């Protein structure tokens, strides 16, 4: 592995750094965007059951808000349960925007890496081509410098593609995952609003 890094030259280092960051972000988002953490099944039913028993107590609001992103949205609704329906929905939407922003955390960075990695690979290719042209002189060609230039060009091109493809795939996967989770949380929040205003039992 070290011999490959040496053969690829200095342009490989930004790509190695980008790959480490991308891998860390992928694992972090896989762990954070689990359905059981963001929007557990039947959470709204459990919250409504507790609400029926004791009402919107400070203890219920605290416990609900600590149960993850969906809990924060439901807690905002419960805190305004006696307000008119538009006020309750507006409170839920305000918290929902913050929660959505949190769910999209680091996705811009991952998308940037997916876009920039091929360009970093292209930079390595250009550096390799410069080495190749530099190996030619009036006295003939320098085979060592020629081989080094080819290695730099090919290794960096390959590394740029290797980093970009998984980063792009996971970026799109996480965007779709966040969209699906947001829709799920909206449905759960609407259920709470409908119940609070007597439109659902």
C-alpha positions as CSV (number, residue, x, y, z in Angstrom):
1,X,0.0,0.0,0.0
2,X,2.8,2.4,0.9
3,X,4.5,1.7,-2.4
4,X,1.3,2.7,-4.2
5,X,1.1,5.9,-2.3
6,X,4.8,6.7,-3.1
7,X,4.2,5.9,-6.8
8,X,1.1,8.2,-6.9
9,X,3.1,11.2,-5.5
10,X,1.9,14.1,-3.5
11,X,-1.4,14.6,-5.3
12,X,-2.7,11.4,-3.7
13,X,-2.7,13.0,-0.2
14,X,-5.7,15.2,-0.6
15,X,-7.6,12.2,-2.0
16,X,-6.6,10.1,1.0
17,X,-7.8,12.8,3.4
18,X,-11.1,13.1,1.4
19,X,-11.6,9.4,1.6
20,X,-11.1,9.3,5.4
21,X,-13.5,12.2,5.9
22,X,-16.1,10.6,3.6
23,X,-15.8,7.2,5.3
24,X,-16.3,8.9,8.7
25,X,-19.3,10.8,7.5
26,X,-20.9,7.7,6.0
27,X,-20.6,5.7,9.2
28,X,-21.8,8.7,11.3
29,X,-24.9,9.2,9.1
30,X,-25.7,5.4,9.0
31,X,-25.7,5.4,12.8
32,X,-27.6,8.7,13.2
33,X,-30.3,8.2,10.5
34,X,-31.6,4.9,11.8
35,X,-35.4,4.7,11.8
36,X,-35.5,3.5,15.4
37,X,-33.6,6.6,16.5
38,X,-35.2,9.3,14.3
39,X,-38.9,8.2,14.2
40,X,-39.5,5.0,16.2
41,X,-42.7,3.1,15.2
42,X,-45.8,3.8,17.4
43,X,-44.1,6.7,19.2
44,X,-47.1,9.0,18.7
45,X,-49.4,6.3,20.0
46,X,-47.4,6.0,23.2
47,X,-47.2,9.8,23.6
48,X,-51.0,10.1,23.1
49,X,-51.6,7.3,25.6
50,X,-49.6,9.2,28.2
51,X,-51.3,12.5,27.2
52,X,-54.7,11.0,27.8
53,X,-53.8,9.9,31.3
54,X,-52.1,13.0,32.7
55,X,-52.3,15.8,30.0
56,X,-49.4,17.8,28.7
57,X,-47.4,17.8,31.9
58,X,-43.8,19.3,32.0
59,X,-42.6,15.7,32.7
60,X,-44.3,14.4,29.5
61,X,-42.9,17.2,27.4
62,X,-39.4,16.6,28.7
63,X,-39.5,12.8,28.2
64,X,-41.0,13.2,24.7
65,X,-38.4,15.8,23.6
66,X,-35.6,13.4,24.8
67,X,-36.8,10.6,22.5
68,X,-35.1,11.9,19.4
69,X,-36.0,14.1,16.5
70,X,-39.7,13.0,16.2
71,X,-39.9,13.4,20.0
72,X,-38.8,17.0,19.7
73,X,-41.6,17.7,17.1
74,X,-44.3,16.0,19.2
75,X,-43.1,17.9,22.3
76,X,-43.5,21.2,20.4
77,X,-47.1,20.1,19.5
78,X,-47.9,19.1,23.0
79,X,-46.6,22.4,24.4
80,X,-49.2,24.1,22.2
81,X,-51.9,21.6,22.5
82,X,-54.5,24.1,23.9
83,X,-53.7,26.7,21.2
84,X,-55.7,26.9,18.0
85,X,-54.9,24.4,15.3
86,X,-52.9,26.9,13.1
87,X,-50.7,27.9,16.1
88,X,-50.1,24.3,17.0
89,X,-49.1,23.4,13.4
90,X,-46.8,26.5,13.1
91,X,-45.0,25.5,16.3
92,X,-44.6,21.9,15.0
93,X,-43.3,23.3,11.6
94,X,-40.8,25.6,13.2
95,X,-39.3,22.7,15.2
96,X,-39.6,20.4,12.2
97,X,-37.4,22.8,10.1
98,X,-34.7,22.7,12.8
99,X,-34.9,18.9,13.0
100,X,-34.7,18.5,9.2
101,X,-31.6,20.7,9.2
102,X,-30.1,18.5,11.8
103,X,-30.9,15.3,9.8
104,X,-29.2,16.9,6.8
105,X,-26.0,17.6,8.8
106,X,-22.8,16.7,6.9
107,X,-24.6,15.8,3.7
108,X,-23.3,18.9,2.0
109,X,-19.7,17.9,2.9
110,X,-20.3,14.4,1.6
111,X,-21.7,15.7,-1.7
112,X,-18.8,18.1,-2.0
113,X,-16.3,15.2,-1.6
114,X,-18.2,13.2,-4.2
115,X,-17.9,16.2,-6.6
116,X,-14.4,17.2,-5.8
117,X,-12.7,13.7,-5.7
118,X,-12.7,13.3,-9.6
119,X,-11.2,16.8,-9.9
120,X,-8.5,16.0,-7.4
121,X,-7.8,12.9,-9.4
122,X,-7.6,15.0,-12.5
123,X,-5.1,17.3,-10.8
124,X,-3.0,14.2,-10.1
125,X,-3.3,13.3,-13.8
126,X,-2.2,16.7,-14.9
127,X,0.8,16.5,-12.5
128,X,1.6,13.1,-14.0
129,X,1.4,14.5,-17.5
130,X,3.8,17.3,-16.6
131,X,6.2,14.6,-15.3
132,X,5.8,12.7,-18.6
133,X,6.6,15.7,-20.7
134,X,9.5,16.6,-18.4
135,X,11.0,13.2,-19.1
136,X,11.5,14.2,-22.7
137,X,14.6,16.1,-23.7
138,X,16.9,16.8,-26.6
139,X,19.2,14.0,-25.4
140,X,16.3,11.5,-25.2
141,X,13.8,10.4,-22.7
142,X,14.3,9.6,-19.0
143,X,12.6,6.2,-18.5
144,X,12.5,6.6,-14.7
145,X,10.8,10.0,-14.8
146,X,8.5,8.7,-17.6
147,X,7.4,5.7,-15.5
148,X,6.9,8.0,-12.5
149,X,4.7,10.4,-14.5
150,X,2.6,7.5,-15.7
151,X,2.2,6.1,-12.2
152,X,1.1,9.5,-10.8
153,X,-1.4,10.0,-13.6
154,X,-3.0,6.6,-13.4
155,X,-3.1,6.1,-9.6
156,X,-4.6,9.5,-9.0
157,X,-7.2,9.1,-11.7
158,X,-8.2,5.7,-10.2
159,X,-8.2,7.0,-6.7
160,X,-10.4,10.0,-7.6
161,X,-13.0,7.6,-9.1
162,X,-12.7,5.1,-6.2
163,X,-13.5,7.9,-3.7
164,X,-16.2,9.7,-5.7
165,X,-18.4,6.7,-6.5
166,X,-19.2,5.5,-3.0
167,X,-19.4,9.1,-1.7
168,X,-22.0,10.0,-4.4
169,X,-24.0,6.8,-3.8
170,X,-24.2,7.4,-0.1
171,X,-25.0,11.1,-0.5
172,X,-28.0,10.3,-2.7
173,X,-29.0,7.4,-0.3
174,X,-28.9,9.7,2.7
175,X,-30.8,12.5,0.9
176,X,-33.6,10.0,0.0
177,X,-33.5,8.7,3.6
178,X,-33.9,12.1,5.1
179,X,-36.8,12.9,2.8
180,X,-38.5,9.6,3.8
181,X,-38.0,10.3,7.5
182,X,-39.3,13.9,7.2
183,X,-42.5,12.6,5.5
184,X,-42.9,10.0,8.3
185,X,-42.5,12.6,11.0
186,X,-45.0,14.9,9.2
187,X,-47.6,12.1,9.2
188,X,-47.0,11.4,12.9
189,X,-47.2,15.1,13.8
190,X,-50.5,15.5,11.8
191,X,-51.9,12.6,13.8
192,X,-51.1,14.4,17.0
193,X,-52.7,17.7,15.8
194,X,-55.8,15.9,14.6
195,X,-56.2,14.1,17.9
196,X,-55.7,17.3,19.9
197,X,-58.4,19.1,18.0
198,X,-60.9,16.3,18.1
199,X,-60.6,15.3,14.4
200,X,-59.2,11.8,15.2
201,X,-59.7,9.3,17.9
